[in-house]
């Protein structure tokens, strides 16, 4: 696959493997049609102190890889299951973000303390967790049957689950197996079985596991499941644990842990109470923290973003904050006013503008490693980009929001861009705004064509 070089003159491919679970009511039903190529860029530490911390925001022209293998169509998911951004209409072979196999996180072994049913489950886990495991229908079916049998046992199956979780063994599944099962690791599947059992005993074990786990995906999944089982009872504890794990990861010299699911907990459940913590996190996780600020309920994070994007700010976080402001400006008056003022006064540096076209055209940033995030639908392979930021080991998609794919939403984005064009006098600003306008016009044509009624007898 071809990709545009990054600013350091290098090309790197990010192929995040599928991990995590997902609640059903938060996911779209997606269909893998013919296939996609993925625009990928890796962000390295920049040469320019002003601009290099920003991601490549413009769509990257790539060609579908002829060697990409076709994948089965994704079905509607149940709670805890994982789906990837997928294309609804595009030619070629299918490729989904997450092409790398995950390998085995910790080699599981059958422990004598486990009861027979869990011993069988662990043995199956050992097979599924091999990096070269082939997702045969028999192997997948055996795992599903074992979990279903465990759920069918009801509360009598909880001690077996507790014994298994206490072993602290896990196996990450490769992409093919994750797509078949809907989640990326054995423990996440077992935790979903616990949710399926339900009741006070299951809730108590989920709460205990929340206290003991060090895996961000498990924290996010347990936060959701506990809120579902006992609304309000465990939310603050989930937030506190997420903050504690985030603080601990600052000293992770290997920079291997992806903490995106912790930011999902903050976004979904933290509200205004976590704004100060997110502001502190910006130093190491700019895109995770700022995207979360942009997505907090009741616009609780927008005042922080407005301060970071102020024209008096030099270097630092201003460019990323302006990207978030550009995402919000079509629907938030304060964000719109800031952009209009800075464009009118020529306060946005020329080297910032190449990174503002895409968010002004409706693109937003979404974490790759997700448990609670709902991805928008994707209309074409050129709309999908994945980016890796070395600092903080951040992995994000840039995807066009659902709102910016409807005629009404596109009209709102066009109105914003036209307002900015009306006050822009800088040549670079005008060029970038015109590019955003062209992207919106192209998308509007597709959206209108899709809504056009089909005449009797077909097209």
SULZIDA-V857452 format. One record per backbone hydrogen bond with DSSP energy under -0.5 kcal/mol. CO is the residue of the C=O (numbers start at 1). NH is the residue of the N-H. If there is no record, write none. Layout:
BEGIN
co:nh
CO:NH
CO:NH
END
This chain:
BEGIN
co:nh
6:9
10:6
13:15
15:100
20:184
22:81
23:26
24:27
28:30
31:33
38:40
39:386
41:43
41:388
42:44
43:390
47:49
48:52
51:54
55:57
59:61
60:62
64:66
65:68
78:81
86:378
87:33
90:35
103:105
111:114
115:119
116:120
117:121
118:122
119:123
120:124
121:125
122:126
123:127
124:128
125:129
127:130
128:174
130:133
133:135
134:136
136:140
137:141
138:142
139:143
140:144
141:145
142:146
143:147
144:148
145:149
146:150
147:151
148:152
149:153
151:154
153:156
154:157
155:158
157:161
158:162
159:163
160:164
161:165
162:166
163:167
164:167
164:169
165:168
170:106
171:186
174:178
175:179
176:180
177:181
178:182
182:82
184:173
185:189
186:190
187:191
188:192
189:193
190:194
191:195
192:196
193:197
194:198
199:203
200:204
201:205
202:206
203:207
204:208
205:209
206:210
207:211
208:212
209:213
214:216
215:219
216:220
217:221
218:222
219:223
220:224
221:225
222:226
223:227
224:228
225:229
226:230
230:233
230:234
234:238
235:239
236:240
237:241
238:242
239:243
240:244
241:245
242:246
243:247
244:248
245:249
246:250
247:250
248:251
249:252
251:253
252:255
257:259
259:262
259:263
260:263
260:264
261:265
262:266
263:267
264:268
265:269
265:270
266:270
266:271
270:273
271:274
272:275
274:278
275:279
276:280
277:281
278:282
279:282
280:283
281:284
281:285
285:289
286:290
287:291
288:292
289:293
290:294
291:295
292:296
293:296
293:301
296:299
297:300
299:302
299:303
301:305
302:306
303:307
304:308
305:309
307:310
310:313
313:315
315:318
317:321
318:322
319:323
320:324
321:325
322:326
323:327
324:328
325:329
328:331
328:332
332:336
333:337
334:338
335:339
336:340
337:341
338:342
339:343
340:344
341:345
342:347
342:348
343:346
347:349
349:352
349:353
350:353
352:355
353:356
353:357
356:360
357:361
358:361
358:363
359:362
362:401
364:399
366:397
368:370
371:23
373:375
378:88
380:383
381:384
383:385
384:39
385:398
386:41
387:396
388:43
388:390
389:394
390:393
394:389
395:368
396:387
397:366
397:399
398:385
399:364
402:405
403:406
406:410
407:411
408:412
409:413
410:414
411:415
412:416
413:417
414:418
415:419
416:420
417:421
418:422
419:423
420:423
420:424
426:430
427:431
428:432
429:433
430:434
431:435
432:436
433:437
434:438
435:439
436:440
437:441
438:442
439:443
440:444
441:445
442:446
443:447
444:448
445:449
446:450
447:451
448:452
453:455
455:458
END
